[in-house]
Amino acid sequence: MEEENEKMGSVERNDREEIFSKAIRAGKRTYFFDVKATRKSDYYLTVTESKKRLNKDGRQFYEKHKIFLYREDFDKFLEGLNVAIDFIRNSNPPPPLADSSETEEHETSDAYTNV
């Protein structure tokens, strides 16, 4: 019985209600910002980076990295993120811009699905 409860709990944890979702395509990566609710209806944010890869057989798969960000950490996380971004912007000149027609063509040819 306890084992069954553990299995149910893990299914519940993986199947939290999705409140909001936003996908951002950035080059070869897609970032997903998903707002979900805990059992107590507190909202939290998951940020997932998804990148298409090829395995040894040549088949495609998606490599994913995910972080969970809880309400009590929002301010500190945002402060740290802004400090890091400001440092990069002030310390490292931006790369030359790509031809805009190439960028638009690339962005429209890739779908957000199956990522």
N, C-alpha and C positions, 0 to 999 in steps of 0.2 A: 504494500500500500504506500509506504514511504517513497519507494522508487517511482511509483506512478505519479505521486505528487511532485517529485523532482522533475520528471519529464514534462508534466503539465506546466510547471513553473518556467522551464526553459522555453517552451513553446510560447507561453504568454509574454516573456521578456522579448522574444524576437518578433512578436507580432503586435507591438504597441500601436495604438491608434495614431495614424499620421494626421496631424492638424494642418500642416502647411509644408510645401515643398517647392524649391527653386533650383533649377539646374543651370549651371554656368559653363559654357564650352570655352576652353582656354587652350588653344593649340591642340596638342595631342592628349590633353587631359580634360576630364569633365569633373566639375565640383558640384556636389549635391548638398544643399542646405535643407535639412528636414527637421521640422518641429514636431515633437511627439509628446505624449502625456504619460506620466508615471501612473502607477495604480492609484495614487492619491490625487490624480488630476493636476499635478505640477508639470509645467512645460519644461522641456529641455531641448537642446539643439544637438543634432549629429551633423558633422561635416565629413563628407566622404569624398576622397579623391579616387577617381577611377581612370585607369589607363589601359588601353588595348595592347596586348602582348601576343607573341607567338610562342607556342611551346616547341619542344624538340621535334614533334611530328609535323610542325607547320600549321597546327590548328590554332585558332584565335581563342584567347581567354582574357578576362578582365582582372587586372591586379587592382586590389582595392585597399585603401588605408582609411581608417575611420577614427574620429575623435568624438567624445561625448562631452558636451559643455552644459553645465547645470547653472541655473539662475544665480546662485550665490557666487559663482565665479565669473559672471559676465563682465563686470567692471574691471577686474584685475586682468582678465584675458584681453579685453579690448585695449586697455592701457598698454600692456606689453606688446600687442600686435602693432599698435600705432607707433610706439617707440622704435620697434624693429623696422617698420616700413619707412619711417622718417629717416632712420640711419641709412638705409639702402638708397633712398632718393637723394640724400645729401652727400653721400660718400662715393657713389658709383654712377657715372653718367649713363643715361639710357642708351641702348643699342640703336643703330640706325633703323629707321622705319622701313618695313617691307612695302613693296608695291601694293597699293590698296586693292587693286583688281585681283591679285593673287590671294590676298587674305579673304576677300568676300567670296571668291569661288570656293576656297577651302572650307569656309564656315558653312556655306549653304549645302555643300555636298555631303557633309557628315550629319547624321541624325542623332538625336538624343536617346533614341530607343536602344534597348539591349546593352546599356552601359552599366 
